Every structure is written in structure tokens, then in C-alpha cells.
Amino acid sequence: MPEGRPDQMPHQTWYPLDNSAKIFPAIKNGKVSAVFRLSVELTIPVEKDYLQQALEDILPRFPSFALRMRPGVFWYYLESNQAKPPIIEDTAYPCRRLYRKDNNGYLFRVLYYRNKLSVEFFHSLADGTGALMFTKTLAARYLERRLGISIPAEKGVADWLEQPSPDEAEDSYKKYARATRRRNPLMPVAWHVKGQLEPSGRIHVLRADMSLEQLKIKAREYGVTLNDYLVSAYIYTFCQLQNAEERRHDKPIVIAVPVNMRRYYPSKTLRNFFARVYPSIHQDYGNYSFEEIISEVHHYMKLRTKEKYLNVQMAGNIRSESMIVTRLLPLPIKNLILRTAYLFRGDSRITSTMTNVGPIEVPDEMAEYVRSFDVLMGPSLGNWINASIMSYQDCLTVTFTRRIREAHVERLFLRHLVKQGIHVKVSSNDIQPVKT
């Protein structure tokens, strides 16, 4: 990418929060950061000065990221932020809450440690798709600055000299949701894993690397997609833990699986545009084998990830926020209602979340300097462990984040994959690694 930047076209200076973004400011606190992280491990050390230059180079290309959040009378909103974005050495636990005074008001945090470059995002700003483009573009520009090479704008790396498109900042929920009177049904209260809760801010991270090709072969043996296979293994893990309680199973195991809505619509937005589906198993009907769970999950996902089902969910959420009573409530009252709704309709109805960013590609000129990618979610208030999936080249990575001391979920999940013939390499931020 060439040096120099042409005169910038005027761009929007403030944005209303999109439908998914509105819940996060209301629920964030010391225990719920609503922050997720994307990391790139390079073959060379990350130097702070070059990273600072790269960040300042690319930020004008991403006006929907160069923002701060402000409270309005009725809703929070995002406005343009002209402050210098800081670069921070990565020495603390990941996915900590973003504080305005520590980050010049930005809703993302750029960190570095040895060969790793990381960006943490407040979820009101973007989903994984937009965050990934920002992170890859930052890493590419860093390599250009550091090594004096040129990396083409392709495979999810943006041209930092290009004028931003208004389409990248659109609220795609409002654009594509069709009118409906249907309400999203209230799910039953889900079963939750138990454990000793760690102090606020302390997060255990376990990363498991495995062969993408091995997993694809195993998924094909069962006649399902790779995502179905991994979600089924995750549900099977919780079933084993539930069975160990030796009590009546009166609550279902429910896994929230985010779905990228760009698969269904020609959206170019870098903001949030995802829905969720909720495959579940209720062992009140009897214990399930792994094969039975795979069959249940496969057929559920095949039905519930159809565009019509997802649009109804999306439209139902838009309908709720558009009601006159909702719109006219002052922000403090809205926050109280949203927090209460989150507790009773959100985490309490979900055992855990498993998100799959999918395969990550970079330009060939960049690939020789990139060892790996990683994605992780901060645990939420009621879901004390979550899992994130991504793949780069032939390595698929599952990263677990948890707020409890016990590592039962990771251990059982990985032990099951090993029994299935999958080779697993484990690393952790704990002093004692988890044995599989």
C-alpha cells in the first residue's frame, strides 16, 4: 500500500447504537466488561512506536471505530473522537472493562507483548467481522511500517488510503429486518456449570490448537458441518458435568451460537450484524450419547439458520426497541429495564456461548510474518465460561475463557476430542496447565 493520504471526505460525526449494541452499555460493570479480543502473533517482535504509527495511519479509514460513547436523554450514542489512541503493553488479564480515562474515550484497546498484537473491542462498537478487518489492517500496516514492505488490500485487509464507505457504518438490522408482529419466545431457565468464582477481572484463558483437516475428516464421518461437530462436543461436555451431579435434570443445556447475518444479506457494515441460535439438550428425557447430540444439533441448526427464522428474530428485536413506550423512557430507566431483562432473559437462559469466527486469510505478502490468530470473549455475569473458534491455515483454535477456578469444561471437552482421534496442543495463562 503506498505512502501518503489524500484529503479525507467528510464523514458522519455521530451514530445511534445499533440494535445489538444497546444492551452492552446497560450491563457493563466490574464483572461484565462486554469486551472481546482479537490477537495476531507475528514472527517478529511488536515495537510500540511502529504500532502507534500504524494505528494512527489506519484509524481515519475506520470512522465507525474512531468514536466515543455519550449518554443521551433516551439512548447512548457514538460520536467522533479526535484524541490520540493509546498503545498499551499487554501485562494484565484480557478483556478487562474499558475505562474512558485510561483509553482517551475509545471503545477499543490496542495492546502488544513480545510478538503478539491484540485489539480488544467493546461489543457496542462492532462484531467479529468488523473487528477482524480492523485488526488485520492494523497488523498489515504495522508490517509495512516495520519492514518497509507493501501488502495488497485483499483477503479482509482494507486499503488504509481508501475513502471510507458509508455502507460500512450502516445499521443493517434496520435495513434488512422485515415487519413482523411475532415476539421472540422466552426460553426456559438453563442449567449452569458450578464452581468457585474468581475475583472481579481475573480470567483464565486456555487455548487449544488442533489440525483443521483432522477435524473436517471427523465431522464428515458424522455427516455434519465442522461447526455442528464442535457445538455438539461442547454440549456433550456439559451433559457429562450435569450427569455427575446425580440429581434430576430439570433444566436444559443451552448453547448460544452467534450467526453472521452477512451470509444472508449484501451488507458491508463493520458494525454489529449478527443473530443467535440456541441448540439445546434436555436430559430430563434421559441421558444423550454424543451421536444422539450430533443428530439433534445438526437438524436444529439446519432449520434455525434459515434466513426466514433469523429475520423474524431480528425483526422482533427491532420491534421491541421501536415501541413508543420504549423510545420515550429516559435513559436511566431504560438502563434499569435492560439490566433486568438481561438477567432474566439473557444469561439465565443460556449455559454458555460458542462463537466461530471461521477461517481467517491474509495476503500472501503478509502470511510469512503471521504465525497465528486468536479470538476470545470475556465471560459474562451468569455464563462463567465461553468458547471461541477460529482457524488459520491448517490450525483450528478453540479458546476458552472462564471466571471460575475449576477447569472441568475444558478438560472434558478436549479429552473427548482426543478420544475421537484429534491431536490437541494446549497453552494457558495459568501457572499449571490443564491436563487432558
LOSE-812051 format. One line per 2 residues: number of its first residue (from 1); their letters; for each residue x, y, z of C-alpha. Coordinates in pm, 1 decimal. Example, Ala and Ser with C-alpha at 12.3 -4.5 7.8 and 13.67 -1.06 7.14 Angstrom:
<rs>
1 = AS = 1230.0/-450.0/780.0; 1367.0/-106.0/714.0 $
</rs>
This chain:
<rs>
1 = MP = 0.0/0.0/0.0; 150.8/337.0/-97.3 $
3 = EG = 250.5/615.6/142.1; 54.6/939.0/184.6 $
5 = RP = -312.2/1006.2/239.3; -540.9/1207.4/13.3 $
7 = DQ = -775.7/1468.8/157.7; -1046.5/1295.9/357.3 $
9 = MP = -1409.1/1326.5/258.9; -1638.0/1443.7/541.0 $
11 = HQ = -1792.9/1151.1/725.3; -2066.0/1109.1/981.6 $
13 = TW = -1969.7/1255.7/1320.4; -2217.6/1063.5/1536.5 $
15 = YP = -2406.8/733.8/1522.0; -2700.9/588.4/1712.5 $
17 = LD = -2629.2/247.6/1861.7; -2744.5/-47.7/1654.2 $
19 = NS = -2994.7/-297.6/1793.1; -2738.0/-541.5/1935.5 $
21 = AK = -2520.9/-261.3/2075.0; -2784.4/-111.6/2305.2 $
23 = IF = -2768.5/-381.9/2571.4; -2393.2/-357.6/2640.9 $
25 = PA = -2367.4/-8.3/2799.5; -2652.2/-100.7/3033.9 $
27 = IK = -2492.7/-421.9/3163.5; -2121.2/-339.0/3179.5 $
29 = NG = -1968.0/-332.1/3527.2; -1665.4/-475.6/3705.9 $
31 = KV = -1785.5/-830.7/3637.7; -1924.5/-781.9/3285.6 $
33 = SA = -1689.0/-596.0/3052.5; -1874.1/-672.8/2724.6 $
35 = VF = -1527.5/-683.3/2565.3; -1382.2/-936.6/2321.4 $
37 = RL = -1025.6/-971.0/2190.9; -859.3/-1049.4/1858.8 $
39 = SV = -486.0/-1126.7/1853.9; -224.0/-1173.8/1584.0 $
41 = EL = 102.6/-1349.1/1664.8; 381.1/-1233.4/1432.3 $
43 = TI = 721.5/-1382.0/1354.1; 888.0/-1056.7/1463.8 $
45 = PV = 864.2/-856.2/1788.5; 599.6/-584.7/1805.8 $
47 = EK = 760.6/-244.0/1864.1; 540.1/17.7/2026.7 $
49 = DY = 643.4/319.1/1815.8; 577.3/143.9/1483.8 $
51 = LQ = 245.9/12.0/1615.1; 143.9/363.5/1723.7 $
53 = QA = 223.8/496.2/1376.3; 29.5/213.3/1212.3 $
55 = LE = -275.3/274.7/1432.1; -276.7/647.3/1356.0 $
57 = DI = -239.9/566.1/985.0; -542.1/337.3/963.5 $
59 = LP = -784.5/499.8/1208.0; -917.0/761.9/959.0 $
61 = RF = -1005.1/468.6/729.0; -1237.1/334.7/1002.2 $
63 = PS = -1455.6/627.8/1117.1; -1703.7/387.0/1278.2 $
65 = FA = -1421.4/284.7/1518.2; -1284.4/635.3/1586.6 $
67 = LR = -1565.1/703.3/1832.7; -1650.1/761.8/2196.9 $
69 = MR = -1978.5/683.0/2369.8; -2201.8/952.0/2517.4 $
71 = PG = -2527.0/926.9/2717.3; -2824.8/1098.3/2557.7 $
73 = VF = -3165.9/1170.9/2706.3; -3316.4/847.4/2571.9 $
75 = WY = -3025.0/635.3/2439.1; -2649.0/623.5/2437.8 $
77 = YL = -2491.8/737.6/2111.8; -2146.4/732.1/1949.0 $
79 = ES = -1963.5/1047.3/1844.8; -1637.4/1116.9/1662.0 $
81 = NQ = -1323.4/1100.9/1877.2; -1020.3/1307.8/1769.8 $
83 = AK = -795.1/1213.3/2063.6; -473.5/1016.8/2016.6 $
85 = PP = -541.8/642.6/2055.4; -301.7/493.6/2312.0 $
87 = II = -92.2/177.3/2278.3; -67.2/-35.2/2594.3 $
89 = ED = 172.5/-313.0/2693.4; -25.6/-633.9/2745.4 $
91 = TA = 57.4/-727.9/3104.7; -285.7/-768.7/3268.9 $
93 = YP = -573.6/-1014.8/3235.0; -752.6/-994.9/2897.8 $
95 = CR = -1092.7/-842.9/2824.3; -1090.4/-602.5/3116.2 $
97 = RL = -1350.1/-329.1/3124.0; -1267.6/-27.2/2907.6 $
99 = YR = -1239.8/291.7/3111.8; -1271.8/624.8/2934.2 $
101 = KD = -987.4/793.6/3123.7; -741.3/510.7/3052.2 $
103 = NN = -814.8/490.8/2679.9; -886.5/850.4/2571.8 $
105 = GY = -1251.6/756.8/2534.7; -1201.3/497.0/2260.2 $
107 = LF = -1410.6/180.6/2261.9; -1117.0/-36.5/2159.2 $
109 = RV = -781.6/-103.7/2324.4; -459.9/-184.3/2129.9 $
111 = LY = -205.7/-395.5/2317.3; 129.9/-556.3/2245.3 $
113 = YR = 353.0/-813.2/2414.0; 659.0/-972.1/2256.4 $
115 = NK = 544.0/-1094.6/1913.5; 172.2/-1053.9/1977.0 $
117 = LS = -52.3/-766.2/1871.4; -400.5/-761.0/2026.8 $
119 = VE = -707.3/-540.8/1995.2; -992.1/-552.2/2247.2 $
121 = FF = -1331.1/-418.0/2142.5; -1634.9/-306.6/2338.6 $
123 = HS = -1916.7/-501.5/2173.3; -2128.6/-190.6/2109.3 $
125 = LA = -1867.0/-88.6/1853.1; -1854.3/-393.7/1626.5 $
127 = DG = -1893.9/-767.3/1593.7; -1622.8/-1016.1/1499.4 $
129 = TG = -1639.4/-940.6/1126.6; -1575.4/-567.9/1158.1 $
131 = AL = -1321.8/-616.7/1436.9; -1130.0/-870.9/1229.6 $
133 = MF = -1094.8/-632.7/934.1; -969.9/-358.7/1167.6 $
135 = TK = -719.0/-593.4/1335.6; -586.3/-741.7/1010.9 $
137 = TL = -547.6/-396.3/857.2; -360.4/-276.2/1166.2 $
139 = AA = -127.3/-577.6/1156.2; -66.3/-529.5/782.5 $
141 = RY = 12.4/-160.9/823.6; 244.4/-241.0/1115.3 $
143 = LE = 439.9/-483.3/896.4; 460.1/-221.2/621.4 $
145 = RR = 590.5/37.4/866.3; 828.2/-201.2/1041.6 $
147 = LG = 968.9/-388.8/740.9; 920.5/-144.8/454.3 $
149 = IS = 716.5/-396.6/254.2; 392.1/-348.1/60.1 $
151 = IP = 83.1/-556.4/139.7; -212.6/-551.9/-101.2 $
153 = AE = -562.6/-466.8/18.2; -725.7/-808.6/-14.4 $
155 = KG = -849.4/-1103.2/193.8; -1001.5/-878.6/458.2 $
157 = VA = -717.8/-624.5/472.5; -856.8/-278.9/393.4 $
159 = DW = -676.9/-15.9/187.7; -596.2/239.8/456.6 $
161 = LE = -573.7/514.2/191.4; -920.0/442.1/54.5 $
163 = QP = -1211.1/670.0/139.2; -1443.5/502.7/392.8 $
165 = SP = -1774.6/384.1/251.8; -2096.5/494.1/428.5 $
167 = DE = -2215.0/133.4/384.8; -1955.0/23.9/641.1 $
169 = AE = -2128.7/225.1/913.6; -2491.3/140.4/832.6 $
171 = DS = -2732.3/-17.3/1078.8; -2802.3/-334.1/881.0 $
173 = YK = -3057.7/-456.0/1134.1; -3294.1/-174.4/1043.1 $
175 = KY = -3218.2/-206.2/673.5; -3293.0/-576.9/637.2 $
177 = AR = -3543.6/-661.4/913.8; -3893.4/-716.3/777.1 $
179 = AT = -4203.0/-603.9/965.4; -4349.7/-866.4/1196.7 $
181 = RR = -4589.4/-890.7/1490.3; -4421.3/-1204.2/1617.7 $
183 = RN = -4242.5/-1183.7/1952.5; -3926.9/-1378.5/2027.0 $
185 = PL = -4027.6/-1662.9/2262.4; -3896.9/-1675.2/2619.2 $
187 = MP = -3668.2/-1975.4/2662.9; -3665.2/-2182.0/2983.7 $
189 = VA = -3402.2/-2120.7/3250.2; -3087.7/-2312.6/3152.0 $
191 = WH = -2851.5/-2530.6/3354.5; -2527.2/-2359.7/3457.4 $
193 = VK = -2188.8/-2501.1/3548.7; -2087.1/-2452.7/3910.3 $
195 = GQ = -1752.0/-2351.6/4052.7; -1552.7/-2116.7/4272.4 $
197 = LE = -1582.1/-1767.7/4128.7; -1256.9/-1575.0/4085.5 $
199 = PS = -1218.2/-1210.3/4195.6; -1351.2/-949.5/3954.4 $
201 = GR = -1129.9/-903.6/3648.5; -941.8/-1233.6/3680.1 $
203 = IH = -995.6/-1450.8/3373.6; -848.4/-1791.4/3299.1 $
205 = VL = -766.0/-1844.5/2932.0; -696.5/-2181.9/2774.0 $
207 = RA = -606.6/-2215.1/2407.6; -631.4/-2549.6/2226.2 $
209 = DM = -474.3/-2583.9/1880.1; -563.7/-2876.0/1656.5 $
211 = SL = -548.1/-2982.7/1293.8; -825.2/-2829.2/1085.9 $
213 = EQ = -805.7/-3114.6/835.9; -835.8/-3378.3/1110.6 $
215 = LK = -1148.4/-3210.0/1242.5; -1302.8/-3178.9/896.6 $
217 = IK = -1248.9/-3550.2/836.5; -1407.5/-3635.6/1171.7 $
219 = AR = -1707.8/-3408.7/1105.2; -1757.7/-3571.8/763.8 $
221 = EY = -1762.5/-3913.9/932.0; -2072.9/-3796.9/1119.4 $
223 = GV = -2219.1/-3627.0/811.0; -2228.1/-3281.0/972.3 $
225 = TL = -2052.5/-2946.7/938.9; -1741.1/-2867.9/1139.7 $
227 = ND = -1935.8/-2613.5/1343.7; -2210.7/-2867.1/1421.0 $
229 = YL = -1945.0/-3114.2/1534.9; -1775.1/-2870.6/1773.8 $
231 = VS = -2102.9/-2735.2/1915.6; -2216.8/-3095.2/1973.7 $
233 = AY = -1891.5/-3176.0/2154.4; -1942.6/-2867.5/2370.3 $
235 = IY = -2299.1/-2966.9/2461.4; -2180.7/-3323.6/2531.5 $
237 = TF = -1925.9/-3179.3/2776.2; -2195.7/-3002.0/2975.9 $
239 = CQ = -2414.2/-3314.0/2966.4; -2132.5/-3508.2/3132.8 $
241 = LQ = -2098.3/-3243.4/3402.9; -2473.2/-3236.2/3456.7 $
243 = NA = -2482.7/-3615.3/3488.2; -2209.3/-3601.9/3752.8 $
245 = EE = -2442.9/-3402.6/3978.9; -2652.5/-3718.2/4030.3 $
247 = RR = -2975.3/-3524.8/4053.5; -3286.5/-3478.4/3844.5 $
249 = HD = -3209.1/-3289.4/3522.2; -3488.7/-3032.4/3525.9 $
251 = KP = -3301.4/-2765.3/3328.5; -3182.7/-2784.3/2966.6 $
253 = IV = -2828.8/-2727.3/2845.1; -2847.0/-2434.1/2602.2 $
255 = IA = -2556.2/-2305.6/2393.1; -2580.2/-1964.0/2226.6 $
257 = VP = -2425.0/-1974.8/1878.8; -2386.1/-1637.0/1702.6 $
259 = VN = -2467.1/-1632.0/1329.5; -2310.1/-1379.2/1091.4 $
261 = MR = -2605.5/-1218.9/911.3; -2381.2/-1109.1/623.7 $
263 = RY = -2420.5/-1465.8/498.6; -2780.1/-1380.6/405.9 $
265 = YP = -2770.3/-1014.3/301.8; -2529.8/-799.9/93.4 $
267 = SK = -2429.4/-593.0/395.8; -2086.5/-429.2/412.3 $
269 = TL = -2130.6/-293.6/762.7; -1840.4/-312.0/1006.8 $
271 = RN = -2080.6/-264.4/1297.1; -2280.3/-537.7/1468.3 $
273 = FF = -2482.2/-758.9/1236.9; -2537.7/-1098.9/1392.3 $
275 = AR = -2815.7/-1310.9/1536.9; -2806.4/-1610.0/1770.5 $
277 = VY = -2941.6/-1961.0/1760.0; -2973.7/-2182.2/2066.7 $
279 = PS = -2918.2/-2556.7/2018.5; -3010.5/-2737.2/2338.1 $
281 = IH = -3043.0/-3076.6/2503.7; -3286.4/-3152.7/2786.1 $
283 = QD = -3170.6/-3460.1/2977.5; -3498.8/-3481.1/3163.6 $
285 = YG = -3587.3/-3712.3/2874.1; -3285.3/-3934.5/2950.6 $
287 = NY = -2910.9/-3921.9/2901.1; -2785.0/-3849.8/2549.2 $
289 = SF = -2493.8/-4013.1/2369.9; -2260.6/-3799.1/2158.8 $
291 = EE = -2412.5/-3945.1/1843.1; -2763.1/-3850.5/1956.7 $
293 = II = -2650.0/-3496.8/2037.2; -2488.7/-3458.5/1694.7 $
295 = SE = -2814.1/-3562.1/1527.7; -3018.0/-3317.2/1738.9 $
297 = VH = -2778.4/-3027.1/1680.5; -2741.6/-3091.8/1308.1 $
299 = HY = -3115.3/-3088.7/1240.2; -3176.1/-2791.8/1470.4 $
301 = MK = -2904.4/-2584.3/1302.4; -3023.1/-2677.6/955.1 $
303 = LR = -3370.2/-2545.6/1036.5; -3295.9/-2247.7/1261.3 $
305 = TK = -3021.6/-2093.6/1049.3; -3260.1/-2036.8/759.9 $
307 = EK = -3299.2/-1671.5/662.6; -3669.8/-1654.8/747.7 $
309 = YL = -3621.5/-1772.5/1106.2; -3330.3/-1535.9/1164.6 $
311 = NV = -3513.3/-1239.2/1013.9; -3808.8/-1294.2/1247.1 $
313 = QM = -3569.7/-1287.3/1544.0; -3403.6/-972.3/1410.8 $
315 = AG = -3736.3/-803.1/1339.0; -3872.7/-893.6/1682.8 $
317 = NI = -3578.0/-718.8/1847.8; -3623.8/-409.8/1627.9 $
319 = RS = -3996.7/-405.6/1709.6; -3925.4/-404.1/2084.1 $
321 = ES = -3692.9/-103.5/2065.5; -3926.6/86.3/1830.3 $
323 = MI = -4229.7/80.0/2059.7; -4332.5/432.4/2160.9 $
325 = VT = -4323.2/347.9/2532.4; -3967.2/215.6/2499.2 $
327 = RL = -3847.3/511.8/2295.7; -3980.9/774.5/2538.9 $
329 = LP = -3838.2/625.9/2858.4; -3541.8/827.4/2996.2 $
331 = LP = -3201.2/658.9/2971.6; -3159.3/573.5/3345.1 $
333 = IK = -3493.2/390.0/3346.2; -3405.0/215.8/3017.9 $
335 = NL = -3075.4/100.5/3169.3; -3255.1/-47.7/3469.5 $
337 = IL = -3503.9/-229.2/3244.9; -3229.1/-356.5/3012.7 $
339 = RT = -3019.2/-485.1/3304.3; -3319.4/-664.8/3448.6 $
341 = AY = -3411.2/-810.0/3108.8; -3052.4/-925.7/3059.7 $
343 = LF = -3056.9/-1112.7/3389.2; -3394.3/-1277.8/3332.9 $
345 = RG = -3397.8/-1321.5/2953.7; -3025.8/-1338.9/2876.5 $
347 = DS = -2764.1/-1520.8/3081.8; -3014.8/-1715.0/3290.0 $
349 = RI = -3146.4/-1882.4/2971.6; -2802.6/-1981.0/2835.9 $
351 = TS = -2549.2/-2233.7/2966.2; -2261.9/-2093.6/2760.1 $
353 = TM = -2173.9/-1930.0/2427.9; -1965.2/-2082.9/2148.9 $
355 = TN = -1877.1/-1841.6/1868.5; -1698.9/-1931.3/1544.5 $
357 = VG = -1519.8/-1651.8/1359.1; -1442.2/-1900.6/1081.0 $
359 = PI = -1135.0/-1935.5/860.2; -900.4/-1635.4/854.6 $
361 = EV = -698.0/-1549.4/545.3; -434.1/-1282.4/485.8 $
363 = PD = -250.0/-1168.6/169.7; 46.0/-1387.5/70.8 $
365 = EM = 283.2/-1096.2/128.9; 165.7/-1087.6/491.0 $
367 = AE = 130.8/-1460.5/560.6; 503.1/-1530.9/602.5 $
369 = YV = 509.7/-1291.9/900.4; 193.6/-1422.8/1072.4 $
371 = RS = 217.6/-1729.9/1296.1; -136.5/-1744.5/1428.2 $
373 = FD = -459.9/-1566.8/1515.7; -666.7/-1593.7/1830.1 $
375 = VL = -1009.3/-1473.9/1941.5; -1156.1/-1476.0/2289.8 $
377 = MG = -1465.1/-1347.8/2466.0; -1483.0/-1209.9/2814.8 $
379 = PS = -1712.8/-1423.1/3032.6; -2046.7/-1267.0/3119.1 $
381 = LG = -2225.5/-1227.2/3450.4; -2410.5/-1559.0/3450.3 $
383 = NW = -2212.2/-1761.5/3193.6; -1883.3/-1823.6/3368.3 $
385 = IN = -1719.9/-1996.4/3073.7; -1737.9/-1931.9/2698.5 $
387 = AS = -1557.3/-2067.1/2393.4; -1436.0/-1904.4/2071.6 $
389 = IM = -1329.5/-2076.5/1749.7; -1122.2/-1962.2/1452.8 $
391 = SY = -886.2/-2123.6/1203.4; -575.4/-2002.9/1024.9 $
393 = QD = -409.3/-2219.9/760.7; -436.1/-2580.8/891.9 $
395 = CL = -467.7/-2483.7/1259.2; -807.7/-2459.0/1425.2 $
397 = TV = -800.6/-2288.1/1764.6; -1060.6/-2315.4/2038.8 $
399 = TF = -1005.9/-2059.0/2315.1; -1188.6/-2091.1/2647.5 $
401 = TR = -1233.2/-1801.2/2888.7; -1370.1/-1861.4/3237.7 $
403 = RI = -1429.6/-1677.7/3564.1; -1429.2/-1987.1/3784.9 $
405 = RE = -1125.2/-2168.4/3922.6; -1223.4/-2516.1/3805.3 $
407 = AH = -1125.5/-2622.6/3451.5; -1376.0/-2909.2/3423.8 $
409 = VE = -1531.7/-2788.7/3097.6; -1206.8/-2751.1/2904.2 $
411 = RL = -1071.2/-3079.5/3037.4; -1376.6/-3284.2/2939.9 $
413 = FL = -1415.4/-3112.6/2600.6; -1054.2/-3171.0/2498.7 $
415 = RH = -1046.2/-3522.5/2644.6; -1344.7/-3609.3/2425.9 $
417 = LV = -1170.6/-3475.8/2113.3; -854.9/-3671.7/2197.9 $
419 = KQ = -1064.9/-3989.4/2232.0; -1205.4/-3907.6/1887.7 $
421 = GI = -850.4/-3916.0/1747.1; -787.7/-3540.2/1735.1 $
423 = HV = -438.0/-3425.0/1833.2; -454.3/-3125.3/2067.2 $
425 = KV = -186.0/-2877.1/2177.5; -279.1/-2678.9/2488.5 $
427 = SS = -149.4/-2349.5/2628.8; -285.9/-2139.5/2914.6 $
429 = ND = -232.0/-1823.7/3116.2; -244.6/-2040.7/3429.8 $
431 = IQ = 72.1/-2145.7/3610.2; -37.4/-2509.0/3599.3 $
433 = PV = -157.4/-2615.3/3250.3; -480.3/-2808.4/3217.6 $
435 = KT = -421.4/-3178.8/3158.9; -638.9/-3352.0/2901.5 $
</rs>
